[in-house]
């Protein structure tokens, strides 16, 4: 999942909380893309269950590299 923290109707951390609360999506990689480059936002997102955090502006190559790394990452608890 690619998730922005700044959305019009709901904060991204709320969405992330709903995703992580659902058993089906516990292992879903979540890449946060945001303009928020402060340590507090990064820490809050990672503590809420983000798998990775990338700030805007980013290059297409950086996004591709990050997404590829998440896809290829072993799932915790998998055999």
Gaussian input, Z-matrix of N, CA and C with variables (Angstrom, degrees):
# hf/3-21g

backbone

0 1
 N
 C     1     B1
 C     2     B2     1     A1
 N     3     B3     2     A2     1     D1
 C     4     B4     3     A3     2     D2
 C     5     B5     4     A4     3     D3
 N     6     B6     5     A5     4     D4
 C     7     B7     6     A6     5     D5
 C     8     B8     7     A7     6     D6
 N     9     B9     8     A8     7     D7
 C    10    B10     9     A9     8     D8
 C    11    B11    10    A10     9     D9
 N    12    B12    11    A11    10    D10
 C    13    B13    12    A12    11    D11
 C    14    B14    13    A13    12    D12
 N    15    B15    14    A14    13    D13
 C    16    B16    15    A15    14    D14
 C    17    B17    16    A16    15    D15
 N    18    B18    17    A17    16    D16
 C    19    B19    18    A18    17    D17
 C    20    B20    19    A19    18    D18
 N    21    B21    20    A20    19    D19
 C    22    B22    21    A21    20    D20
 C    23    B23    22    A22    21    D21
 N    24    B24    23    A23    22    D22
 C    25    B25    24    A24    23    D23
 C    26    B26    25    A25    24    D24
 N    27    B27    26    A26    25    D25
 C    28    B28    27    A27    26    D26
 C    29    B29    28    A28    27    D27
 N    30    B30    29    A29    28    D28
 C    31    B31    30    A30    29    D29
 C    32    B32    31    A31    30    D30
 N    33    B33    32    A32    31    D31
 C    34    B34    33    A33    32    D32
 C    35    B35    34    A34    33    D33
 N    36    B36    35    A35    34    D34
 C    37    B37    36    A36    35    D35
 C    38    B38    37    A37    36    D36
 N    39    B39    38    A38    37    D37
 C    40    B40    39    A39    38    D38
 C    41    B41    40    A40    39    D39
 N    42    B42    41    A41    40    D40
 C    43    B43    42    A42    41    D41
 C    44    B44    43    A43    42    D42
 N    45    B45    44    A44    43    D43
 C    46    B46    45    A45    44    D44
 C    47    B47    46    A46    45    D45
 N    48    B48    47    A47    46    D46
 C    49    B49    48    A48    47    D47
 C    50    B50    49    A49    48    D48
 N    51    B51    50    A50    49    D49
 C    52    B52    51    A51    50    D50
 C    53    B53    52    A52    51    D51
 N    54    B54    53    A53    52    D52
 C    55    B55    54    A54    53    D53
 C    56    B56    55    A55    54    D54
 N    57    B57    56    A56    55    D55
 C    58    B58    57    A57    56    D56
 C    59    B59    58    A58    57    D57
 N    60    B60    59    A59    58    D58
 C    61    B61    60    A60    59    D59
 C    62    B62    61    A61    60    D60
 N    63    B63    62    A62    61    D61
 C    64    B64    63    A63    62    D62
 C    65    B65    64    A64    63    D63
 N    66    B66    65    A65    64    D64
 C    67    B67    66    A66    65    D65
 C    68    B68    67    A67    66    D66
 N    69    B69    68    A68    67    D67
 C    70    B70    69    A69    68    D68
 C    71    B71    70    A70    69    D69
 N    72    B72    71    A71    70    D70
 C    73    B73    72    A72    71    D71
 C    74    B74    73    A73    72    D72
 N    75    B75    74    A74    73    D73
 C    76    B76    75    A75    74    D74
 C    77    B77    76    A76    75    D75
 N    78    B78    77    A77    76    D76
 C    79    B79    78    A78    77    D77
 C    80    B80    79    A79    78    D78
 N    81    B81    80    A80    79    D79
 C    82    B82    81    A81    80    D80
 C    83    B83    82    A82    81    D81
 N    84    B84    83    A83    82    D82
 C    85    B85    84    A84    83    D83
 C    86    B86    85    A85    84    D84
 N    87    B87    86    A86    85    D85
 C    88    B88    87    A87    86    D86
 C    89    B89    88    A88    87    D87
 N    90    B90    89    A89    88    D88
 C    91    B91    90    A90    89    D89
 C    92    B92    91    A91    90    D90
 N    93    B93    92    A92    91    D91
 C    94    B94    93    A93    92    D92
 C    95    B95    94    A94    93    D93
 N    96    B96    95    A95    94    D94
 C    97    B97    96    A96    95    D95
 C    98    B98    97    A97    96    D96
 N    99    B99    98    A98    97    D97
 C   100   B100    99    A99    98    D98
 C   101   B101   100   A100    99    D99
 N   102   B102   101   A101   100   D100
 C   103   B103   102   A102   101   D101
 C   104   B104   103   A103   102   D102
 N   105   B105   104   A104   103   D103
 C   106   B106   105   A105   104   D104
 C   107   B107   106   A106   105   D105
 N   108   B108   107   A107   106   D106
 C   109   B109   108   A108   107   D107
 C   110   B110   109   A109   108   D108
 N   111   B111   110   A110   109   D109
 C   112   B112   111   A111   110   D110
 C   113   B113   112   A112   111   D111
 N   114   B114   113   A113   112   D112
 C   115   B115   114   A114   113   D113
 C   116   B116   115   A115   114   D114
 N   117   B117   116   A116   115   D115
 C   118   B118   117   A117   116   D116
 C   119   B119   118   A118   117   D117
 N   120   B120   119   A119   118   D118
 C   121   B121   120   A120   119   D119
 C   122   B122   121   A121   120   D120
 N   123   B123   122   A122   121   D121
 C   124   B124   123   A123   122   D122
 C   125   B125   124   A124   123   D123
 N   126   B126   125   A125   124   D124
 C   127   B127   126   A126   125   D125
 C   128   B128   127   A127   126   D126
 N   129   B129   128   A128   127   D127
 C   130   B130   129   A129   128   D128
 C   131   B131   130   A130   129   D129
 N   132   B132   131   A131   130   D130
 C   133   B133   132   A132   131   D131
 C   134   B134   133   A133   132   D132
 N   135   B135   134   A134   133   D133
 C   136   B136   135   A135   134   D134
 C   137   B137   136   A136   135   D135
 N   138   B138   137   A137   136   D136
 C   139   B139   138   A138   137   D137
 C   140   B140   139   A139   138   D138
 N   141   B141   140   A140   139   D139
 C   142   B142   141   A141   140   D140
 C   143   B143   142   A142   141   D141
 N   144   B144   143   A143   142   D142
 C   145   B145   144   A144   143   D143
 C   146   B146   145   A145   144   D144
 N   147   B147   146   A146   145   D145
 C   148   B148   147   A147   146   D146
 C   149   B149   148   A148   147   D147
 N   150   B150   149   A149   148   D148
 C   151   B151   150   A150   149   D149
 C   152   B152   151   A151   150   D150
 N   153   B153   152   A152   151   D151
 C   154   B154   153   A153   152   D152
 C   155   B155   154   A154   153   D153
 N   156   B156   155   A155   154   D154
 C   157   B157   156   A156   155   D155
 C   158   B158   157   A157   156   D156
 N   159   B159   158   A158   157   D157
 C   160   B160   159   A159   158   D158
 C   161   B161   160   A160   159   D159
 N   162   B162   161   A161   160   D160
 C   163   B163   162   A162   161   D161
 C   164   B164   163   A163   162   D162
 N   165   B165   164   A164   163   D163
 C   166   B166   165   A165   164   D164
 C   167   B167   166   A166   165   D165
 N   168   B168   167   A167   166   D166
 C   169   B169   168   A168   167   D167
 C   170   B170   169   A169   168   D168
 N   171   B171   170   A170   169   D169
 C   172   B172   171   A171   170   D170
 C   173   B173   172   A172   171   D171
 N   174   B174   173   A173   172   D172
 C   175   B175   174   A174   173   D173
 C   176   B176   175   A175   174   D174
 N   177   B177   176   A176   175   D175
 C   178   B178   177   A177   176   D176
 C   179   B179   178   A178   177   D177
 N   180   B180   179   A179   178   D178
 C   181   B181   180   A180   179   D179
 C   182   B182   181   A181   180   D180
 N   183   B183   182   A182   181   D181
 C   184   B184   183   A183   182   D182
 C   185   B185   184   A184   183   D183
 N   186   B186   185   A185   184   D184
 C   187   B187   186   A186   185   D185
 C   188   B188   187   A187   186   D186
 N   189   B189   188   A188   187   D187
 C   190   B190   189   A189   188   D188
 C   191   B191   190   A190   189   D189
 N   192   B192   191   A191   190   D190
 C   193   B193   192   A192   191   D191
 C   194   B194   193   A193   192   D192
 N   195   B195   194   A194   193   D193
 C   196   B196   195   A195   194   D194
 C   197   B197   196   A196   195   D195
 N   198   B198   197   A197   196   D196
 C   199   B199   198   A198   197   D197
 C   200   B200   199   A199   198   D198
 N   201   B201   200   A200   199   D199
 C   202   B202   201   A201   200   D200
 C   203   B203   202   A202   201   D201
 N   204   B204   203   A203   202   D202
 C   205   B205   204   A204   203   D203
 C   206   B206   205   A205   204   D204
 N   207   B207   206   A206   205   D205
 C   208   B208   207   A207   206   D206
 C   209   B209   208   A208   207   D207
 N   210   B210   209   A209   208   D208
 C   211   B211   210   A210   209   D209
 C   212   B212   211   A211   210   D210
 N   213   B213   212   A212   211   D211
 C   214   B214   213   A213   212   D212
 C   215   B215   214   A214   213   D213
 N   216   B216   215   A215   214   D214
 C   217   B217   216   A216   215   D215
 C   218   B218   217   A217   216   D216
 N   219   B219   218   A218   217   D217
 C   220   B220   219   A219   218   D218
 C   221   B221   220   A220   219   D219
 N   222   B222   221   A221   220   D220
 C   223   B223   222   A222   221   D221
 C   224   B224   223   A223   222   D222
 N   225   B225   224   A224   223   D223
 C   226   B226   225   A225   224   D224
 C   227   B227   226   A226   225   D225
 N   228   B228   227   A227   226   D226
 C   229   B229   228   A228   227   D227
 C   230   B230   229   A229   228   D228
 N   231   B231   230   A230   229   D229
 C   232   B232   231   A231   230   D230
 C   233   B233   232   A232   231   D231
 N   234   B234   233   A233   232   D232
 C   235   B235   234   A234   233   D233
 C   236   B236   235   A235   234   D234

   B1=1.4280
   B2=1.5164
   B3=1.3137
   B4=1.4565
   B5=1.5221
   B6=1.3238
   B7=1.4549
   B8=1.5196
   B9=1.3268
   B10=1.4587
   B11=1.5249
   B12=1.3121
   B13=1.4521
   B14=1.5226
   B15=1.3184
   B16=1.4631
   B17=1.5234
   B18=1.3273
   B19=1.4593
   B20=1.5192
   B21=1.3380
   B22=1.4641
   B23=1.5315
   B24=1.2954
   B25=1.4590
   B26=1.5289
   B27=1.3087
   B28=1.4620
   B29=1.5272
   B30=1.3119
   B31=1.4610
   B32=1.5278
   B33=1.3074
   B34=1.4545
   B35=1.5137
   B36=1.3322
   B37=1.4658
   B38=1.5277
   B39=1.3298
   B40=1.4639
   B41=1.5268
   B42=1.3194
   B43=1.4677
   B44=1.5244
   B45=1.3077
   B46=1.4580
   B47=1.5248
   B48=1.3173
   B49=1.4618
   B50=1.5185
   B51=1.3342
   B52=1.4636
   B53=1.5271
   B54=1.3259
   B55=1.4658
   B56=1.5256
   B57=1.3219
   B58=1.4623
   B59=1.5303
   B60=1.3240
   B61=1.4685
   B62=1.5276
   B63=1.3293
   B64=1.4609
   B65=1.5246
   B66=1.3097
   B67=1.4679
   B68=1.5299
   B69=1.3254
   B70=1.4683
   B71=1.5233
   B72=1.3326
   B73=1.4601
   B74=1.5247
   B75=1.3186
   B76=1.4616
   B77=1.5295
   B78=1.3130
   B79=1.4630
   B80=1.5312
   B81=1.3314
   B82=1.4630
   B83=1.5298
   B84=1.3185
   B85=1.4622
   B86=1.5307
   B87=1.3149
   B88=1.4612
   B89=1.5215
   B90=1.3268
   B91=1.4574
   B92=1.5207
   B93=1.3196
   B94=1.4469
   B95=1.5196
   B96=1.3385
   B97=1.4639
   B98=1.5125
   B99=1.3148
   B100=1.4564
   B101=1.5179
   B102=1.3218
   B103=1.4649
   B104=1.5149
   B105=1.3126
   B106=1.4674
   B107=1.5300
   B108=1.3291
   B109=1.4631
   B110=1.5245
   B111=1.3490
   B112=1.4570
   B113=1.5301
   B114=1.3160
   B115=1.4647
   B116=1.5225
   B117=1.3298
   B118=1.4560
   B119=1.5181
   B120=1.3270
   B121=1.4739
   B122=1.5198
   B123=1.3136
   B124=1.4688
   B125=1.5287
   B126=1.3249
   B127=1.4628
   B128=1.5209
   B129=1.3245
   B130=1.4635
   B131=1.5241
   B132=1.3253
   B133=1.4667
   B134=1.5292
   B135=1.3069
   B136=1.4565
   B137=1.5235
   B138=1.3302
   B139=1.4619
   B140=1.5263
   B141=1.3324
   B142=1.4722
   B143=1.5248
   B144=1.3391
   B145=1.4526
   B146=1.5095
   B147=1.3275
   B148=1.4690
   B149=1.5229
   B150=1.3077
   B151=1.4613
   B152=1.5210
   B153=1.3339
   B154=1.4518
   B155=1.5240
   B156=1.3282
   B157=1.4596
   B158=1.5123
   B159=1.3211
   B160=1.4609
   B161=1.5195
   B162=1.3382
   B163=1.4581
   B164=1.5254
   B165=1.3340
   B166=1.4575
   B167=1.5164
   B168=1.3032
   B169=1.4656
   B170=1.5245
   B171=1.2976
   B172=1.4557
   B173=1.5204
   B174=1.3071
   B175=1.4655
   B176=1.5249
   B177=1.3204
   B178=1.4637
   B179=1.5335
   B180=1.3210
   B181=1.4607
   B182=1.5282
   B183=1.3364
   B184=1.4667
   B185=1.5244
   B186=1.3330
   B187=1.4662
   B188=1.5197
   B189=1.3144
   B190=1.4589
   B191=1.5266
   B192=1.3064
   B193=1.4649
   B194=1.5249
   B195=1.3220
   B196=1.4665
   B197=1.5275
   B198=1.3312
   B199=1.4689
   B200=1.5268
   B201=1.3025
   B202=1.4665
   B203=1.5283
   B204=1.3211
   B205=1.4615
   B206=1.5232
   B207=1.3221
   B208=1.4650
   B209=1.5182
   B210=1.3087
   B211=1.4608
   B212=1.5237
   B213=1.3178
   B214=1.4565
   B215=1.5238
   B216=1.3266
   B217=1.4692
   B218=1.5225
   B219=1.3328
   B220=1.4798
   B221=1.5210
   B222=1.2996
   B223=1.4645
   B224=1.5197
   B225=1.3449
   B226=1.4644
   B227=1.5182
   B228=1.3079
   B229=1.4525
   B230=1.5234
   B231=1.3491
   B232=1.4697
   B233=1.5117
   B234=1.2959
   B235=1.4737
   B236=1.4904
   A1=107.93
   A2=115.71
   A3=122.08
   A4=106.02
   A5=116.98
   A6=121.58
   A7=111.08
   A8=115.95
   A9=121.19
   A10=108.14
   A11=117.50
   A12=119.77
   A13=111.66
   A14=116.70
   A15=122.07
   A16=110.30
   A17=115.29
   A18=120.86
   A19=108.06
   A20=117.70
   A21=120.05
   A22=115.64
   A23=119.79
   A24=120.61
   A25=114.80
   A26=117.17
   A27=120.66
   A28=108.41
   A29=116.46
   A30=120.62
   A31=109.07
   A32=116.65
   A33=121.41
   A34=114.42
   A35=117.10
   A36=119.43
   A37=111.35
   A38=117.10
   A39=120.07
   A40=110.29
   A41=116.07
   A42=120.68
   A43=109.17
   A44=116.53
   A45=120.90
   A46=110.78
   A47=116.92
   A48=120.63
   A49=111.98
   A50=117.01
   A51=121.13
   A52=110.86
   A53=116.12
   A54=120.83
   A55=110.29
   A56=116.52
   A57=120.32
   A58=112.36
   A59=117.48
   A60=120.68
   A61=111.67
   A62=117.35
   A63=122.09
   A64=109.22
   A65=116.42
   A66=122.52
   A67=112.25
   A68=117.49
   A69=121.66
   A70=112.42
   A71=116.37
   A72=119.70
   A73=113.57
   A74=117.14
   A75=121.07
   A76=112.29
   A77=117.40
   A78=121.68
   A79=113.31
   A80=117.81
   A81=121.59
   A82=110.02
   A83=118.33
   A84=119.26
   A85=109.67
   A86=116.94
   A87=121.77
   A88=108.67
   A89=115.26
   A90=122.66
   A91=107.66
   A92=116.98
   A93=121.81
   A94=108.30
   A95=115.95
   A96=122.92
   A97=106.67
   A98=117.40
   A99=119.36
   A100=112.06
   A101=115.62
   A102=120.81
   A103=111.09
   A104=116.91
   A105=121.75
   A106=110.13
   A107=115.37
   A108=118.89
   A109=112.91
   A110=116.09
   A111=119.09
   A112=110.38
   A113=115.70
   A114=121.18
   A115=112.38
   A116=117.43
   A117=120.60
   A118=112.68
   A119=116.50
   A120=120.35
   A121=110.65
   A122=116.08
   A123=120.42
   A124=110.54
   A125=116.41
   A126=120.82
   A127=111.27
   A128=116.95
   A129=120.79
   A130=111.34
   A131=117.10
   A132=121.03
   A133=110.76
   A134=117.19
   A135=119.96
   A136=110.78
   A137=117.90
   A138=120.64
   A139=111.61
   A140=116.79
   A141=121.06
   A142=112.26
   A143=116.79
   A144=119.45
   A145=116.13
   A146=117.83
   A147=119.25
   A148=109.03
   A149=115.66
   A150=120.83
   A151=110.29
   A152=115.37
   A153=121.04
   A154=109.17
   A155=116.71
   A156=122.24
   A157=107.99
   A158=116.84
   A159=122.19
   A160=108.03
   A161=116.72
   A162=119.57
   A163=111.91
   A164=113.78
   A165=121.80
   A166=107.84
   A167=119.45
   A168=125.83
   A169=110.57
   A170=115.28
   A171=121.76
   A172=107.46
   A173=115.57
   A174=119.59
   A175=108.81
   A176=116.97
   A177=118.96
   A178=111.53
   A179=117.10
   A180=120.59
   A181=111.07
   A182=117.30
   A183=120.13
   A184=110.53
   A185=116.91
   A186=120.49
   A187=110.62
   A188=116.89
   A189=121.10
   A190=111.26
   A191=116.80
   A192=121.16
   A193=110.89
   A194=116.48
   A195=121.00
   A196=110.83
   A197=116.74
   A198=120.66
   A199=110.95
   A200=116.90
   A201=120.47
   A202=110.57
   A203=116.56
   A204=120.47
   A205=111.81
   A206=117.03
   A207=120.51
   A208=111.64
   A209=116.58
   A210=121.34
   A211=110.71
   A212=116.48
   A213=121.08
   A214=113.45
   A215=117.47
   A216=122.21
   A217=109.56
   A218=117.26
   A219=118.95
   A220=110.84
   A221=116.37
   A222=122.69
   A223=108.63
   A224=116.28
   A225=119.89
   A226=110.01
   A227=115.73
   A228=120.73
   A229=113.44
   A230=117.32
   A231=119.23
   A232=109.19
   A233=114.81
   A234=119.68
   A235=110.59
   D1=137.07
   D2=172.94
   D3=-106.93
   D4=125.37
   D5=-171.51
   D6=-134.03
   D7=130.53
   D8=174.12
   D9=-95.04
   D10=143.88
   D11=177.29
   D12=-77.01
   D13=-30.12
   D14=-176.96
   D15=-98.13
   D16=98.87
   D17=178.19
   D18=-126.98
   D19=156.79
   D20=-172.67
   D21=-68.48
   D22=-38.54
   D23=-172.94
   D24=-104.98
   D25=-20.22
   D26=-177.06
   D27=-152.15
   D28=138.30
   D29=178.17
   D30=-69.49
   D31=144.07
   D32=-179.49
   D33=-56.99
   D34=-32.71
   D35=178.28
   D36=-66.27
   D37=-31.40
   D38=175.38
   D39=-66.20
   D40=-44.47
   D41=177.93
   D42=-60.65
   D43=-45.69
   D44=179.72
   D45=-59.95
   D46=-39.62
   D47=177.31
   D48=-61.80
   D49=-42.59
   D50=178.17
   D51=-64.40
   D52=-41.46
   D53=179.97
   D54=-62.82
   D55=-48.69
   D56=-176.57
   D57=-70.52
   D58=-23.26
   D59=178.72
   D60=-75.85
   D61=-17.66
   D62=-179.71
   D63=-89.90
   D64=119.44
   D65=-177.75
   D66=-52.65
   D67=-36.81
   D68=-177.41
   D69=-63.26
   D70=-24.55
   D71=-173.81
   D72=-113.04
   D73=16.50
   D74=-179.06
   D75=-58.44
   D76=-36.86
   D77=-175.88
   D78=-98.66
   D79=2.40
   D80=-179.26
   D81=-66.12
   D82=123.35
   D83=176.24
   D84=-66.85
   D85=134.17
   D86=178.96
   D87=-123.67
   D88=116.75
   D89=177.07
   D90=-101.13
   D91=116.90
   D92=176.96
   D93=-88.68
   D94=125.18
   D95=173.77
   D96=-114.21
   D97=125.04
   D98=-174.54
   D99=-157.02
   D100=162.10
   D101=172.61
   D102=-83.71
   D103=-12.01
   D104=-176.74
   D105=-77.88
   D106=104.52
   D107=-176.69
   D108=-107.40
   D109=19.06
   D110=179.11
   D111=-87.07
   D112=155.78
   D113=-178.01
   D114=-62.21
   D115=-35.70
   D116=-179.03
   D117=-62.89
   D118=-42.93
   D119=179.15
   D120=-67.53
   D121=-43.01
   D122=178.77
   D123=-61.22
   D124=-46.69
   D125=179.96
   D126=-62.63
   D127=-44.33
   D128=179.83
   D129=-61.18
   D130=-42.24
   D131=-179.90
   D132=-66.08
   D133=-43.76
   D134=-178.90
   D135=-67.78
   D136=-38.86
   D137=177.76
   D138=-67.93
   D139=-28.81
   D140=179.07
   D141=-78.57
   D142=-10.27
   D143=175.63
   D144=118.72
   D145=8.74
   D146=175.23
   D147=-63.73
   D148=145.43
   D149=178.03
   D150=-89.18
   D151=-34.12
   D152=-178.01
   D153=-150.88
   D154=162.38
   D155=-174.09
   D156=-142.07
   D157=125.39
   D158=-178.65
   D159=-133.40
   D160=131.29
   D161=-178.28
   D162=-98.21
   D163=149.74
   D164=175.93
   D165=-85.80
   D166=146.80
   D167=-2.43
   D168=-77.53
   D169=150.32
   D170=177.55
   D171=-133.72
   D172=157.60
   D173=178.03
   D174=-88.44
   D175=154.78
   D176=175.13
   D177=-55.48
   D178=-36.80
   D179=-179.77
   D180=-65.78
   D181=-39.39
   D182=178.67
   D183=-64.02
   D184=-41.53
   D185=178.03
   D186=-64.53
   D187=-44.19
   D188=179.36
   D189=-62.06
   D190=-44.21
   D191=179.50
   D192=-62.43
   D193=-44.70
   D194=-179.59
   D195=-65.02
   D196=-46.21
   D197=-179.82
   D198=-63.94
   D199=-42.31
   D200=178.91
   D201=-61.77
   D202=-41.08
   D203=178.35
   D204=-62.17
   D205=-37.66
   D206=178.85
   D207=-69.94
   D208=-39.62
   D209=-179.76
   D210=-66.49
   D211=-37.91
   D212=-176.49
   D213=-85.99
   D214=-8.54
   D215=-179.05
   D216=-69.06
   D217=133.92
   D218=177.20
   D219=-63.22
   D220=143.99
   D221=178.03
   D222=-80.11
   D223=131.75
   D224=178.40
   D225=-62.06
   D226=136.24
   D227=177.85
   D228=84.44
   D229=-5.30
   D230=179.13
   D231=-81.46
   D232=152.58
   D233=178.83
   D234=-100.92

